[in-house]
Amino acid sequence: MVLAAFCPLGLTAQGIAGIIESLRSVDCYRAKADYSVSLPQNDAEVVYHLDLMSSKAEGDTLAPCRYLIDWTLETPSGPAGGFSAYFDGSHYRYRGDRLQEYHTEWDEMPFHTVGRNRGVQRMAQFVELLPSFIAERLDLMARDSAYTVKVEPKRVFDGSEVVPVTAVMTLKGEDVMEVEYLFDSSSLLPVRITTESNPGSITEQSILVNLRTESDPVCGEMSEAALVAAYPEVFEKYRESNFRIENLRGLALPTFALPSATGGERFIHHRGDSFRAPTVIALLDPSTGMNSRVIEDLRSAMDRLEVSAELVFAFTGTNPELVEEAVSPLRPGEHLLLNARSLVRDCGAASLPVTIVAGRDGMVQNVVLGFNNDLADIVLQSVILSDKTGN
């Protein structure tokens, strides 16, 4: 690694280390950016317009900041848009009429960085433009022998004084990437980033980013509620999982289509559709030891009902013999389903067992987490209540 620091006037003698520390210390950041991608074999540029917001995340081991990145792109068929957000162990990304979300409370694995595989919160599109992520990248490049990193003398760009930082990546004697950052000399925030990948080759790509930083930024609340308020239509139409299963009460049961363990047919339910009768759905993991108690109590509740109701056992496992043994023999009005991991995910269940009571209208009347000594009574009362209210 070759590290040269010319230490422009106004910077500490630490050079690149001083710039990195300044970027890491940014508490609230808001900016607009134009992100242009050019390919030599394509005359048309791809231009994204971005709104960037980030705030320092003290003590968060998964990311150096909370962030919200909103982007738009003009396409031949009209404008397209999306966003990415991360805060407090939750990551959301929306693109192409699909909203994905990840939560450490549900599953920590997508957030882990293993080798070159970065966590989902670090792979979000345009996240590398945020000051704290720029700091991380500069620090990594400055420590990597494949890069030559230099803090160049100050110069004037677009009427303002800037501090240039250049980084060149060399592999087998060939320069394969060149990056130049221009930082405002007063704030040390980025105003322009240019990247040349594989210069001179058929795969050459140029990226130009111009940033306009707010001088007195205000970073709003970073929470799921704030995100839903900012993008209500996205969450209403395109949310793939509710995550917090307790919030399912009063909402439509998600769509699912699961294979039956007793034959080739599938049990299919579409979000918003009704059921023939109030329906109790037990989400079960065949490897846990509470299933027999749950099954026994649910059957006890069904036996005491004076109204018709159906009981669904949805196991995450795929072995028919294993789950058939747990419920055998099936009784009239009961359904035994396999491979229910997708339903568990879309309902947002963090652990199993979970019992869901849905009314005739497909709306969730109640959710019971884990095993409860009063499970039979709770389910009985929930089914009766859903039937009395016309659900």
C-alpha positions as CSV (number, residue, x, y, z in Angstrom):
1,M,0.0,0.0,0.0
2,V,1.3,3.4,-0.9
3,L,-0.2,6.2,1.1
4,A,0.7,9.8,0.3
5,A,-0.7,12.8,2.2
6,F,0.0,16.3,1.0
7,C,-2.0,17.7,3.9
8,P,-3.7,20.8,2.4
9,L,-3.9,23.9,4.5
10,G,-6.7,23.6,7.0
11,L,-6.3,19.8,7.5
12,T,-4.6,18.2,10.4
13,A,-1.2,16.7,9.8
14,Q,-3.0,13.3,9.8
15,G,-3.9,13.9,6.2
16,I,-6.3,11.1,5.1
17,A,-6.8,10.0,8.7
18,G,-8.2,13.5,9.4
19,I,-10.6,13.3,6.5
20,I,-11.8,9.9,7.6
21,E,-12.4,11.0,11.1
22,S,-14.3,14.1,10.0
23,L,-16.6,11.9,7.8
24,R,-17.2,9.5,10.7
25,S,-18.1,12.3,13.0
26,V,-21.0,13.6,10.9
27,D,-24.1,13.4,13.1
28,C,-26.8,14.4,10.6
29,Y,-26.4,14.5,6.8
30,R,-28.9,15.4,4.1
31,A,-28.1,15.9,0.4
32,K,-29.4,15.6,-3.1
33,A,-27.3,13.9,-5.8
34,D,-27.2,13.2,-9.5
35,Y,-25.7,9.8,-10.1
36,S,-24.7,9.2,-13.8
37,V,-23.4,5.9,-15.2
38,S,-21.7,5.8,-18.7
39,L,-20.6,2.8,-20.7
40,P,-18.4,3.2,-23.9
41,Q,-20.7,0.9,-25.9
42,N,-23.8,2.9,-25.0
43,D,-24.2,6.6,-25.9
44,A,-27.1,7.1,-23.4
45,E,-26.2,7.8,-19.8
46,V,-28.2,6.3,-17.0
47,V,-29.0,9.1,-14.5
48,Y,-30.4,8.6,-11.0
49,H,-31.6,11.4,-8.9
50,L,-31.1,10.8,-5.2
51,D,-32.3,12.1,-1.8
52,L,-29.8,11.1,0.9
53,M,-30.3,11.2,4.7
54,S,-28.2,9.6,7.4
55,S,-27.6,10.0,11.1
56,K,-24.9,8.6,13.3
57,A,-25.7,5.2,14.9
58,E,-23.7,5.1,18.1
59,G,-23.1,1.6,19.3
60,D,-24.6,-0.1,16.3
61,T,-22.3,-2.9,15.2
62,L,-24.1,-3.6,11.9
63,A,-23.8,-0.2,10.3
64,P,-22.1,3.2,11.1
65,C,-25.3,5.1,10.5
66,R,-29.0,5.0,10.1
67,Y,-30.1,6.0,6.6
68,L,-32.8,6.6,4.1
69,I,-31.9,6.7,0.4
70,D,-34.7,7.7,-2.1
71,W,-34.0,7.4,-5.8
72,T,-35.7,8.1,-9.1
73,L,-34.8,7.1,-12.6
74,E,-36.2,8.2,-16.0
75,T,-36.9,5.2,-18.2
76,P,-38.5,4.8,-21.7
77,S,-41.7,3.6,-20.1
78,G,-41.7,6.5,-17.5
79,P,-40.1,7.3,-14.2
80,A,-39.2,4.5,-11.8
81,G,-38.3,4.9,-8.2
82,G,-37.4,3.2,-5.0
83,F,-35.8,3.5,-1.6
84,S,-33.5,1.8,0.9
85,A,-33.5,2.3,4.7
86,Y,-31.7,1.0,7.7
87,F,-32.1,1.7,11.4
88,D,-31.8,-0.3,14.7
89,G,-31.4,-3.7,13.1
90,S,-34.0,-3.3,10.4
91,H,-33.5,-2.9,6.7
92,Y,-36.0,-2.1,4.0
93,R,-35.6,-1.9,0.2
94,Y,-38.2,-1.1,-2.4
95,R,-37.7,-1.5,-6.1
96,G,-39.9,-2.7,-9.0
97,D,-43.1,-3.1,-7.0
98,R,-41.4,-5.3,-4.4
99,L,-40.8,-4.3,-0.8
100,Q,-38.3,-6.5,1.0
101,E,-37.5,-6.2,4.7
102,Y,-35.0,-7.8,7.0
103,H,-35.0,-7.7,10.8
104,T,-32.4,-9.0,13.3
105,E,-35.2,-9.9,15.7
106,W,-36.4,-12.3,13.0
107,D,-33.2,-13.5,11.5
108,E,-29.7,-12.0,12.1
109,M,-27.9,-13.9,9.3
110,P,-28.7,-11.5,6.4
111,F,-27.0,-8.8,8.3
112,H,-23.7,-10.6,8.8
113,T,-20.7,-9.9,6.7
114,V,-18.8,-13.1,5.9
115,G,-15.7,-12.8,3.7
116,R,-16.7,-10.8,0.7
117,N,-20.4,-11.2,1.3
118,R,-21.6,-8.1,3.0
119,G,-24.8,-7.8,5.0
120,V,-27.9,-6.5,3.3
121,Q,-27.7,-3.2,5.1
122,R,-24.3,-2.6,3.6
123,M,-25.2,-3.7,0.0
124,A,-28.1,-1.2,-0.5
125,Q,-27.8,0.7,-3.7
126,F,-26.0,4.1,-3.3
127,V,-25.1,3.5,0.4
128,E,-21.5,4.1,-0.5
129,L,-22.3,7.8,-1.0
130,L,-23.0,8.4,2.7
131,P,-20.2,10.1,4.7
132,S,-19.8,7.3,7.2
133,F,-19.6,4.7,4.5
134,I,-17.2,6.8,2.5
135,A,-15.0,6.9,5.6
136,E,-15.1,3.1,5.9
137,R,-14.1,2.8,2.2
138,L,-11.3,5.3,2.4
139,D,-10.0,3.5,5.5
140,L,-10.1,0.1,3.8
141,M,-8.3,1.5,0.7
142,A,-5.7,3.2,2.7
143,R,-4.9,-0.1,4.4
144,D,-4.9,-2.2,1.2
145,S,-1.6,-2.6,-0.6
146,A,-3.5,-2.8,-3.9
147,Y,-4.4,0.9,-3.6
148,T,-2.4,4.1,-3.9
149,V,-4.3,6.8,-1.9
150,K,-3.3,10.5,-2.1
151,V,-4.6,13.7,-0.5
152,E,-4.0,16.2,-3.3
153,P,-3.5,20.0,-2.9
154,K,-6.6,22.1,-2.7
155,R,-8.2,23.5,-5.9
156,V,-11.3,25.4,-6.9
157,F,-14.3,23.4,-8.2
158,D,-17.6,25.0,-9.3
159,G,-16.5,28.3,-7.5
160,S,-15.7,26.6,-4.2
161,E,-12.4,25.4,-2.7
162,V,-12.2,21.6,-2.5
163,V,-9.8,18.9,-1.2
164,P,-9.2,16.1,-3.7
165,V,-8.5,12.6,-2.6
166,T,-7.5,10.1,-5.3
167,A,-7.3,6.3,-5.0
168,V,-6.0,4.0,-7.7
169,M,-6.3,0.2,-7.6
170,T,-3.6,-1.8,-9.3
171,L,-3.7,-5.5,-10.0
172,K,-0.9,-7.3,-11.8
173,G,0.6,-4.0,-12.9
174,E,-2.7,-2.8,-14.4
175,D,-4.7,0.1,-13.1
176,V,-8.2,-1.4,-12.8
177,M,-10.0,1.4,-10.9
178,E,-9.5,5.1,-10.3
179,V,-11.6,7.1,-7.8
180,E,-11.5,10.8,-7.1
181,Y,-13.4,12.4,-4.2
182,L,-13.7,16.1,-4.0
183,F,-14.5,17.3,-0.4
184,D,-15.6,20.8,0.5
185,S,-12.6,22.4,2.2
186,S,-14.6,23.7,5.1
187,S,-17.0,20.9,6.0
188,L,-15.0,18.0,4.4
189,L,-18.3,16.7,3.0
190,P,-18.3,15.2,-0.5
191,V,-19.3,17.4,-3.4
192,R,-18.2,15.2,-6.3
193,I,-17.2,11.5,-6.8
194,T,-15.9,10.1,-10.0
195,T,-15.1,6.4,-10.6
196,E,-13.4,4.8,-13.6
197,S,-13.6,1.1,-13.7
198,N,-11.4,-1.0,-16.1
199,P,-10.2,2.0,-18.0
200,G,-9.4,1.4,-21.6
201,S,-11.1,-2.0,-21.7
202,I,-14.4,-3.2,-23.3
203,T,-15.9,-3.3,-19.8
204,E,-14.9,0.3,-19.0
205,Q,-17.5,2.1,-16.9
206,S,-17.6,5.7,-15.7
207,I,-19.7,6.9,-12.7
208,L,-20.1,10.6,-11.9
209,V,-21.8,11.8,-8.7
210,N,-22.5,15.4,-8.0
211,L,-23.8,16.1,-4.5
212,R,-25.5,19.1,-3.0
213,T,-25.4,19.0,0.8
214,E,-27.9,20.8,3.0
215,S,-26.1,23.4,5.1
216,D,-28.3,23.1,8.1
217,P,-29.8,19.6,7.9
218,V,-32.5,18.2,10.1
219,C,-32.7,14.4,10.3
220,G,-36.2,13.2,11.0
221,E,-37.2,10.2,13.1
222,M,-35.8,6.8,11.8
223,S,-38.5,4.2,12.6
224,E,-40.9,1.9,10.9
225,A,-43.8,4.2,11.6
226,A,-42.0,7.1,10.0
227,L,-41.2,5.0,7.0
228,V,-44.8,3.8,6.6
229,A,-45.9,7.4,6.8
230,A,-43.5,8.5,4.1
231,Y,-44.4,5.6,1.8
232,P,-47.9,4.6,2.7
233,E,-48.9,3.2,-0.7
234,V,-45.7,1.1,-1.0
235,F,-46.4,-0.5,2.4
236,E,-50.0,-1.1,1.7
237,K,-49.6,-2.6,-1.7
238,Y,-46.2,-4.2,-1.9
239,R,-45.2,-5.3,1.6
240,E,-44.2,-9.0,1.5
241,S,-44.1,-9.6,5.3
242,N,-45.6,-8.0,8.3
243,F,-42.7,-9.1,10.5
244,R,-44.3,-8.3,13.9
245,I,-46.9,-11.0,14.0
246,E,-48.7,-9.3,16.9
247,N,-49.7,-6.6,14.4
248,L,-51.6,-9.1,12.3
249,R,-54.7,-8.7,14.5
250,G,-57.3,-6.9,12.5
251,L,-55.5,-7.3,9.2
252,A,-56.1,-9.7,6.3
253,L,-54.2,-13.0,6.5
254,P,-51.4,-13.1,3.9
255,T,-51.6,-15.1,0.7
256,F,-50.3,-18.6,0.9
257,A,-50.4,-21.8,-1.2
258,L,-49.0,-24.8,0.7
259,P,-48.9,-28.5,-0.3
260,S,-51.0,-31.0,1.7
261,A,-49.2,-33.8,3.5
262,T,-51.9,-36.2,2.6
263,G,-52.0,-35.9,-1.2
264,G,-51.0,-33.8,-4.2
265,E,-53.5,-31.0,-3.7
266,R,-52.6,-27.6,-2.3
267,F,-54.3,-25.4,0.3
268,I,-54.6,-21.9,-1.3
269,H,-55.7,-18.7,0.3
270,H,-55.4,-15.2,-1.3
271,R,-55.1,-12.1,0.8
272,G,-58.6,-10.6,1.1
273,D,-60.5,-13.8,0.3
274,S,-62.9,-15.3,2.8
275,F,-62.9,-18.7,4.4
276,R,-65.8,-21.2,4.4
277,A,-65.8,-21.0,8.2
278,P,-63.7,-19.4,11.0
279,T,-60.3,-20.9,10.6
280,V,-57.6,-21.6,13.2
281,I,-54.0,-21.9,11.8
282,A,-51.2,-23.4,13.9
283,L,-47.7,-22.6,12.6
284,L,-45.5,-25.4,13.8
285,D,-41.9,-26.5,13.6
286,P,-41.6,-30.3,13.6
287,S,-38.4,-30.2,15.5
288,T,-39.9,-28.6,18.6
289,G,-41.4,-30.4,21.6
290,M,-44.5,-28.4,22.2
291,N,-46.5,-29.5,19.2
292,S,-48.4,-32.4,20.8
293,R,-49.7,-30.0,23.5
294,V,-50.7,-27.3,21.0
295,I,-52.4,-29.9,18.8
296,E,-54.3,-31.4,21.8
297,D,-55.4,-28.0,23.1
298,L,-56.6,-26.8,19.7
299,R,-58.6,-29.9,19.1
300,S,-60.1,-29.5,22.6
301,A,-61.2,-26.0,21.6
302,M,-62.7,-27.3,18.3
303,D,-64.7,-30.0,20.3
304,R,-66.3,-27.3,22.5
305,L,-67.4,-25.1,19.7
306,E,-71.1,-24.9,18.8
307,V,-70.3,-23.4,15.4
308,S,-68.5,-24.9,12.4
309,A,-64.7,-24.1,12.2
310,E,-61.7,-25.4,10.4
311,L,-58.3,-26.3,11.9
312,V,-55.1,-26.0,9.8
313,F,-51.7,-27.5,11.0
314,A,-49.0,-25.8,8.9
315,F,-45.6,-27.3,9.5
316,T,-42.3,-25.8,8.4
317,G,-40.9,-29.2,7.6
318,T,-41.1,-31.1,4.3
319,N,-41.2,-34.7,5.5
320,P,-44.9,-36.0,5.3
321,E,-44.3,-39.0,7.5
322,L,-42.9,-36.9,10.3
323,V,-45.8,-34.4,10.4
324,E,-48.4,-37.1,9.8
325,E,-47.2,-38.9,12.9
326,A,-47.6,-35.7,15.0
327,V,-51.3,-35.3,14.1
328,S,-52.5,-38.7,13.1
329,P,-55.3,-39.4,12.5
330,L,-56.6,-36.3,10.9
331,R,-60.2,-35.4,11.8
332,P,-63.0,-33.9,9.7
333,G,-62.4,-30.2,9.2
334,E,-58.6,-30.5,9.7
335,H,-55.9,-29.8,7.2
336,L,-52.2,-30.8,7.4
337,L,-49.8,-28.7,5.3
338,L,-46.1,-28.8,4.6
339,N,-43.3,-26.4,3.8
340,A,-44.9,-23.4,5.6
341,R,-41.7,-21.4,6.0
342,S,-43.0,-18.8,3.5
343,L,-46.2,-18.4,5.5
344,V,-44.2,-18.1,8.8
345,R,-42.1,-15.4,7.1
346,D,-45.0,-13.4,5.6
347,C,-46.8,-13.5,9.0
348,G,-43.6,-12.3,10.7
349,A,-43.4,-15.0,13.2
350,A,-40.0,-14.8,15.0
351,S,-40.4,-18.2,16.8
352,L,-42.8,-21.1,16.8
353,P,-45.4,-22.3,17.7
354,V,-47.9,-19.6,16.8
355,T,-51.7,-19.9,16.6
356,I,-53.7,-17.6,14.3
357,V,-57.5,-17.3,14.5
358,A,-59.0,-15.9,11.3
359,G,-62.7,-15.1,10.8
360,R,-64.8,-16.1,7.8
361,D,-63.8,-12.8,6.1
362,G,-60.1,-13.8,6.2
363,M,-59.2,-11.1,8.8
364,V,-57.0,-12.1,11.7
365,Q,-59.1,-12.1,14.9
366,N,-56.3,-13.1,17.3
367,V,-52.7,-14.3,17.5
368,V,-51.3,-16.5,20.3
369,L,-47.6,-16.7,20.6
370,G,-45.9,-19.9,21.9
371,F,-47.6,-22.4,24.1
372,N,-50.1,-21.0,26.6
373,N,-51.8,-23.0,29.3
374,D,-55.0,-21.2,28.4
375,L,-54.6,-21.8,24.6
376,A,-57.8,-23.8,24.3
377,D,-59.9,-21.1,26.1
378,I,-58.3,-18.2,24.1
379,V,-58.9,-19.9,20.8
380,L,-62.5,-20.9,21.7
381,Q,-63.4,-17.3,22.8
382,S,-61.7,-15.8,19.6
383,V,-63.6,-18.1,17.3
384,I,-66.9,-17.4,19.1
385,L,-66.2,-13.6,19.0
386,S,-65.4,-13.7,15.3
387,D,-68.6,-15.5,14.5
388,K,-70.7,-13.2,16.6
389,T,-69.3,-10.1,14.9
390,G,-70.1,-11.6,11.5
391,N,-66.5,-12.2,10.7
